[in-house]
Each structure stands twice: as structure tokens, then as C-alpha cells.
Amino acid sequence: MSSFKPHYNNPPADDAEESDPDMLDADDAEEVLDEADGDGDVAMGSDDEGGDGNEEILLQNDSIAYFDGHKDSVFAIAQHPIYPNLIATGGSEGDSDDAPGKGYVIDTSGAASRPVLPPSYNSDPTSAQTTDLQPIFSIDGHTDSINALAFTLPRGDFLASGGLDGRLRVYIVAVNNSGAAQFKFVGESQETEEVNWLAPCPSAEYPNSIALGASDGSVWVFNIDAADKANPIQIVQTYFLHTGPCTAGAWSPDGLLLATVSEDSSLHVFDVWGSAAAKSLVTDNGQTVVSLTDADQRFAVEGGLYSVAIAPSGSFLAVGGAGGSVRIVGLPRLSSPATQTQQRTAASRRGGRAATPAAEPTTQAGAILAALNVQQDGIESLAFAPAPQTLLAAGSVDGSIVVFDTARSFAVRKHIQGAHEGESVVKVDFVKSATSQAAGWLLTSCGLDGAVRRWDLRGATAGQAAAAGGAPAATPLAKEWKGHRGGGEGGGVLGFVQGETGERIVTAGDDSLVLLFEA
């Protein structure tokens, strides 16, 4: 759950005093938040460039709640896996070189759903009544921006924050029977100069483990054990194969493999727990099951790799990089076919439809299955649809989203040009559970234009539309939400979370706002 690359963000704008880091008690945590008084406008800041002063009046606000406690850009956001109302956010607190990082945990359960309103409502955004959310805990202790946050899996026992100061700080999470949450500092580790991303391991066999990628190219895996008072953050593995900053990482669905990419255009898939070694599936370095660099011209991406995702089956992955390049690489199968079938069945049940085995490309570990170049600029985000669908979405700096069908030789199903009005697409993410008709077809995206959009990918493919005479396919846009500033100075959405069902979306804004939208 890493944040958008900091080099796209603007320097901090305001100084702020550090708030009291003490943990609030359970009574405060379960307090129902009252709706804000007044006209409901969210403070968006002034026009420092000397504009006509009308910008704030014309801004659209579709949110049902907001949090404006951050003093500058919100780089990171994470959602508790069991209690989706618990949201952690992190960012920067000022424009000075020594400004600290700061984060908060907010409880969104106090935000009331907005009633159905007449059409005239949309023409008057100032009539909105939004809930002013209050923090239940402050994340302190970072001397530079917090740009990565993650709750551990499978039950969210811990919250981890990573910063540009190289610190990994961990808090234990306790939720009582009434739903009130408490957070308590456990410890910290500082092994690198800058933390780029955090990714929790999804394996129930290795709970409360987390991976970290750093600016020096190193990759670390930690296990968190609060019972060990002397050493609660334990180093499990360290890897130093990347020669440039490690930009992204992703675990396989079974939590046995960790794939990481770098600005040096390399991909390494680490055998973290030794499962592949036990089956003699590791490479000569004894650490990975796949290692590819730009020395292989079929794999080379000039300008580096910035995103990675692993298919729900775990049999192949996708990496994205500069110039719109996407590479598909095969992985070894470590889980049994029965386990994979159970995973697909469970995923389909969440969506309310019967499981259908998905056709997949024939894979061989390390084989380059496809080299795709549809978009014109860097691929910032990749996401696979939940089984049984076979879709892969790629969000690009050129503002477009391309959806590939992995079961049909990675043919382009949709090419949504101008998905975010020419501004960079920061994140794409499929809704994991929805109605039976829409299961696996709904894709949510955010961008530097300040908007969040949801796309319904059903309907004619790009190829079918061309075969029908070249008529443009109908736009797959299902809904959009606005409220953040977009483009230019201090604008854009740098991340979002949407739970399993996508019914509520919480965003992290470059304008220092956290907004809650309702589908």
C-alpha cells in the first residue's frame, strides 16, 4: 500500500506544531462524530498565484465527510482489513527541511450517508452538509514525511508507518467489543535512509509480517511480535540485488513469494520463506525464483520499473515502467491446484456468483509471456481483477487506463484515453466484491486531476468495437467523485482505499485533505 511517488508532489506549504502523541482512550474512540455546522464547504486554500478568487466557489464537493488535520500533502493511506472504518493517513507537516512527518487514524463510522437529493442539489455544491471527522490517534516520531502505511494481515493486529527518514514505526491495534480502537507504540527500526513502500504479507501461516522497499534498493522483511519486549520488530530477510531505488513490491496471494522492481529496470521475486527452495525452484543466487534485468533485451525497459502486481492465481505477474511498458512474466506454482481452486471459489462467493475456472496463459518461471506498449508514458499502477475474471488494468502518467484480457493473449479490452483529463493516473484498483452482475468488472481510479472515478468494464471490447466499423465504444465511466483540487500547484489525489465492496472510498489528497465518498 505504497503512496504515490514523492517526486510528483509539491513541497510542503505550511508549518505546524506537533500535536500530543498520547493515545486517546476507548470512550473517545467510539464517539459518534457530529455533522459539521455551516454550509459544509471544505477549506481548499487560497489562490497564491493571484487568480480571480472564484475558484473555491466553483469547486464541486461530492464528499459526505472530510478530515483536514494534515498541514500538507497526504502521501499515504491504509485501511484496516477487519474494521474498514479505521483509516490511517500520513504525510508532511511543513515546508522546512527539518519538518516532521505526521499521521492520523480516523474512524469513518460517524459519517452518515447522504439522503437522496433533487437534481438541483448538484448545481449548488455549497449546499452540501459534510461530516467533519476527528482523529482518534496521532502517528508521531518521524522526522521526515510519512509516505507508506500498512495494517498487518490477516487481522490488522499492527499498524506500520514508513517515512523518508528511513524509520519503520509499529503500533499495536486493539479493538474492544464495542468497536472502539486503541493504538499503542510498539517500537521502531531504522535500517535504510528512505522507505519507499510497505506491503503486508497475506499468509495466515506467517501473520504480522511486512515487507519494505528502500531508496537504496534494499528489500527487508520483518515479523512483528509485541510479546518480545526486547526485539518486537524482527528482521526475517534482507535482500540487496537491486542497484537502484526499489520502487514497488507485491506479495503472491499465498504470501510465499515477494516480487519487487526498481529504477534500475530489474525484477526480483524472492523466496522469502524457503518454500521454493524446498522444491528446488530457486535460481543460482539461492534467493529468488525469478531475476530479470535490462541485460535481457526482451525484458529491458529504459527509464526503470515503477509498479508490479501478481495475478490471483499466482502463476504470473505484471510489471510496469517508463514509456508505457508492461511486461508479463511467469512464476512457479508453489500452492497446490486445490488451494488455488479454493481461493477462486472464495473470491467468487464474495461476489455472489458461481466460480468458473479462468483460462490462463501457459507459464514457465521467468518466461516473458508478453511485452505490451499501448500507453505513452510511465505505468504508475497495475491491478488484477479478482477471480474468476481475467482482467489486468494499467494506469499511466499520460492520463489513460488500459485494460487487458489475460485469458486472450493480453488483448486490449478497453483503452480509456483521457481517463483523468490528461493528468497522471495515480492508482487503479478493482472492487473485490460487488453485485453478481458487476463482480470483477468494476475498476476505481484516482489521478492528479483531483477526481476519483469508477469504470464498468462490461460491454464490447476495443477489438469488437473496431470490427463493428470502427465506431467508438461507449465510455465505461459509471460514476465520478470530486472534491480535491486538481492539477497545478497542490492538486491531485495521491491514493485511496475502498474496502472489499467499494461502497465507501476514502482519499488522500495533495491538497492536505482526506475525503470520504459514498458510491
N, C-alpha and C positions, 0 to 999 in steps of 0.2 A: 504494500500500500504506500508506495512512494509518492512524493509530491512532484509537481511539475519542475522541470529543470530550472534552477535559480537564475541562470543567465538570461531567461526570458522575463524576469521580474524587474521591477523598478526599485531603486534604492529607497530605504525607509524614509518616511516623511515626518514623523513626529517623535519627540522624546516622550518617555513615560516613566513614572515611578514604579518600582517593583511593588507588587501587592503582597499581602501577608500570605506566606506559603502554608499556613496551618490548615489542616484538614477540617472541613465542616462536619458537624455531627449528622446523624441519620435523620433527625427531625427536619433539618434544613434541606436535606437531600430529597425528601419526599413531599416538600411543599408544592402545592399546586400554584403555578405561576399565573398571575392575573393578567388579563389583556391590558395592553398599554392604553393610556388615555390619549386624547388629542386626535389629530387627523390621521395617524398611522403611518406617516411618511418615515422612511428610514433615512438617517443622515448620510448623505453621499459625499460630502465635502464640497469645497468651493472651487470655482474655476480660476486657478492660479495664472492662467495664460491671458486673462483679461477678456473673457468672452462676453456675450451679451447678458449673461446672468439668467437665461431662461432654461438652461439645461436641466436643472433639478426638477422644474415644473413639468417638463415633458417626459421625464423618465417613467417607464412602466414598472409597476411593482406587483408581481403576482404571488409574492410570498405570503404565507399565513403566520410566520414567526421569524424573528431575527435575533442575532446576538452581535453586539457592536463593541465588545470589550477589548478587542485587539487594537493596538495602536498603529499597526502597519499590516503589510501583506500576510495573508493566511496561506502558508505554503503546504500544510499537511492536514489531513483529516482521516479519522478512523472511526469505525462503528463496532460496538460490542456484538459478538456473534450470537449471544443468547438473549440479551436485552438491547434490541436495536434502538431504543430511546436514548441510550447512553452514547454520546458523541464526543470524541476528543479532537481538539483542533490545536494547531501550533503555528507559530510564525515569529516575526521580528518585532522588537519593541522600540526602535528608534533609528535615527539616521546617522548616529555617531559610530565610529569604528568599533567602540567597545560596548555598543548597545547589546543587552542580553536577549536571549530567546525567551519566549513566553508561550505557555499553552493553557488551555482550559478544558474542563469536562463540563458539558451541559446536558441537561435532561429535557428532551423534547416532548415528553408525555403531557406537559402542561399546555401545549399548543392545541387549541380547539380547532376542529375542522370548520372551514368556512361554509356557510349555508349557500344554497343555490341563489344566485342574484340575477336580476333582469339584465338584458343586453346592455342597457345604458350604463351599467356599472363599469364595464371595461373601458368606456370612454372617459372615465374620471378616476384615474388611479389614486388620486389624493383622498378618495373616499374609503380606501382600504383600512381595515382595523386589524393590525397585526400584533401578535404577542411578543413582548419584549422578554426574551429568555435570559435567565441569570445563571452564572456558573455555580456548580456545586463543588468544584475543586480547581486549584491552580497548579499548573505544571511549571515548576521553577528549577533553578540550578544550572541552566545552560547559559554560557557566556556569549553565545552567538545564536543565530536563528535556529529554531526547531524546524527541520524540513522533512522529517519522517516520523510517523506514529503507527503503532500496531498493537492490537489486543492479541494475546496469545490464543492458540487453538488447542483443544476443541471447545473449551468452555469460557474463554476470556478471563482466566484467573489472574492475569497480569496485564498491565499497560506499559509499553515501552516507548520511549521517545529518543530520537536520534537527532543530533544537531551538527551544524557547521563548525562547532568547537570540538568535534570528534567524540563527544560523550554519548554513551548509551545509558540512559537512566530508566529504572524499573520501579513500578508501583504495584502493590498487591491490590486486587479489586475484591471487595466483599459486598454482596447484595443480600439484605435480610428478607424475611418472609413478606414484608410489606412492600418490597420493591425499592427501598431506599439503598443507595450505594455509598460506600465509603472507600477512600483510597489512602494508602499509606506507603511512604517511600521505603523501598527495599534495599537499594544500593545502586552503584554506578560502575561502569567500566569505560576506560578510555584507551583504546588500542590504536586509533588512527587519528589523522588530522581533521578529516571531514567525513561525516556519514552521508551517503547519497540516498540510501533506501533501506527499508526494513521489510522482511517478509516472514510471517509466522508459518511454521511447519504444520500442515494439516493432519499429520498422522496421530491417531489416538495412541499408538504404541510409543511415540516419543512426544508426549504432551509438553506444552510450555517451552518449546524450542523455537528459536528465532534466528534468521539469517540476516546478515548485514553486509552491504557493499560500500566500499570506501573510495575516496578520491584518489588514493594512491594505487588503486587497482586490486587491493586485497579484499578477500571474502572471508567472513567469520561466521561461525555457527555457535550459538550459546544455548545452554539449558538453564532455566531459571528454577531455583529451588530455595524458597524462602525459609525452609526448615534448617538449611545450612547457614547459620548466622555468620560464620567466618567467611564463607565464599558463596553467596546466593546466586551470583552470575558466573556460571562455569563455562569455560571455553571447551567446546566439543571438537571443533575442527578449524583449521586456518588454511587458506589457500592463497598462493602468490603467483598464479600463472598469467594473469592479465598484466600487460605492460603500460596500460593507460587507465584512466579513471573507470571504475566499474559503474555502469550507468543504470542497470536494471537486473532484477533477478526474479525467478519464479520457481516454485516447487511443483513437482509432479502431483497429480491428485492423490496418490497414495502416500506422499510425503517421503519417498525413498530417494528421489533424485532432486538436485538443485541445479537449475540452469542459470548461468549468468553471462552477460555481454558487456562489452567495453568500447570505449572510444578508439581503441586500437584495432577494432573490427574483428575481435576474437569472440568465440563462443566456447564455453566450457560447461559440461554437465557433470557435476560431481556426485560420486557415490558416497554420500555423507555417512550412512550407517553400515556400510560394508555389504549390503545385500547383493550388489552386482559382483563384487569380488568373490563372494561365496559361490557364484555361478560362473566364475572365470570370464566375466564380461567387461572387465576394466581394460583401459588402454595401457600402453607401455609405461606411462608415468605412475601407474598404480593408484591414481586419484580420481580419474574421470572415466565415463563410459563413452563420451564424445568430446573431442577437442578439435576445433576448426579455427584457422586463422586466415589472414589475407594472403598467405603463401599459396593457398589453393585458389586459383583464379576463378573457379566456378563459384566459390563462396565469397570472394573478396567484395567488400563494399567500401569504396573510397569515401572517407569522411566519418566512418565509425558507425557503431550499432547503439541504439538507444531504447529498444523495447524488446520484450520476449514474453511469450505465452506458450503453455503446454496444452495440447488437446485433452479433452475429458477422458479419452481412452488411455492417455499416457504413451501412445505409440509414436507420436511425432510432435514437433514443436515449430513455432514460427518466430523468427527474429526480424526486427525492422530497423532500418537505418537511414543514412543520408541519401538524398536523391530519390526518395520514394521506393527504395529497395526493400523487398521482403524475400527471405529465404526460408524454405521449409526443409527440415532435417529430421531424419528418422531416429527413433530411440529404441533401446531394447525393452522387451516386455519383462518386467520383474514381478508384477502381480499375476495371479492365475487368471485364466479366462473366466472362471466362475466369479471371482471377485469383481472383475470388470463388468460382468453382466449384472451383478447385484448393484453396482454403482449406477449403471444406466437405469435399472429398474427404479431405484430410489429417486433418482433425479426426475424420471418421468412421472412418478406418483405425485411428487410435489407440484407438478404442473397439471395433474388431473387427467393424464392420457396414458394409454397403454404403451409399453415400451416396444420399439421397433429397432432391431439391430441396425446400426448405421454402417453403410458401406464406407470402407476406409482404404486409402492408398496402401499398396504393399510396401512395407517398411523394412529397412535394414539399418541397424545402428550406425549413425554417422553418414548415411547416404543423403545426398542433397536431392530431395524429391521434386523441388520446383524453385525457380528463380523468377520472381514476379516484380515487374516495374510498371505499375499503372499510374501512380501518382507522381507529382513533380518535385516534391520536397520531402524532408525527413519524416519518418514514421515515428510519431511520439507515443502511440498507444496501440496495443493489439489485444483482442479479446475473442475467445471461442464461445459459441453458443452452447448452452447445456445440452447434454444428450436427451433425446435422440437426434436433435438437429445437427447438421454438419456445416455450420457457417463459421467463417472467420472474418472479423471486422478489423480494418486498419484505419486509424485516424492520422492525418498528415498535417504538417506545418502549412501546406498550401490551402488549408481550409476544407479539404474534401474528406469523404469517408468512402472506402471501397469495401464491399462485402463479397468474399469469395466462397464458393461451394467446394468444400474439401473432398466431397464424395464424387465430384465430377471434374477431376483433374484441375482443381482450383480455378475453375472458370469464374469469371466475374458475374455475380448475380445482380449487384446494384453498384452503381458509381454515382454517389451523391456529391456532385460538384457544388461548391459554394455552400456546403452544409453549415458552415459558420461564417458566412459572408466574407470570405477571403482571409479571415483571421485563423490562426493556428487552432487545430483541434487538439485539446489537451488530453482528454480521456474518452474512451469508449468502453461500455460495459453492458452486457446482456442482462435483462431481467431474468433471474434464475427460476422464478415460479410465477405463473400467471394463469389466466383462464385457459381452459382446454383448447380453445381456438387459437390463442395467441402464444402458447407455451413455446419458448425458444425462438420466437420471431421478433420480440421487442428489444430494441437497442437504444440505450441512453447515451448521450454525448454532451460534453461541455467544451467551451472554447474561449479564446481571448476576445471574442466579440461580446462577452458578458452574458451569453444565453445558455440555457440548458434545453436540449431538445430530445424528443423520443420519436423513434422511427419504427414503423411497422413494415417489416421486410417481406411480408407475404405479397403475392401477386406476380406479374410477369417478370422474368429475369431480363437483364440487359440484352442478352442474345435473342430472347424471344421477341422483345420489342423491335430489334433490328430486323429480324426475319419477317415481321409483320409490316414491313415497308419503311422502317426507319423512324416511325413515329415515336416521339419521346414518351417514355414511361411516366405514369402519374407519380408525383412526388410521394415518397413513403413517409413524409412528416405526419406524425399522429398528434403531437402536442408540443408546445414550447412554453418555457417559463423565463421571465425576465425580472430583473431587479438589481443586478450588478451593473456597474459602469463597464462599458466595453471599449476595447481598443485604446490606443494612445497612452497617455500617462495614467498609471494606476488603474488599469482596467483589465477585466477578464476574470473567468472562473478557473481556478488552478486545481480543482479536484472536486469530487462529490462522492457520497455514499448513498445507497438506495435500498439496503436490506435485501431480503430474498424476493419480495413481491413487487418492489418498486413503487409501492403506494405513496411513500414519502421520500423525497430527495433532499439531502442536506448538502450545501455547497460551501466551498472555501474560496473566498474572493481576494483578488489582488487589491481590492478597494478597502480591505480590512473587515469586511462584513462576512458573517455566516448567515445564510438564509435557508429557511425551510419551505419547500414547495410541496403541494399535495397533488397527486395525479388525478 
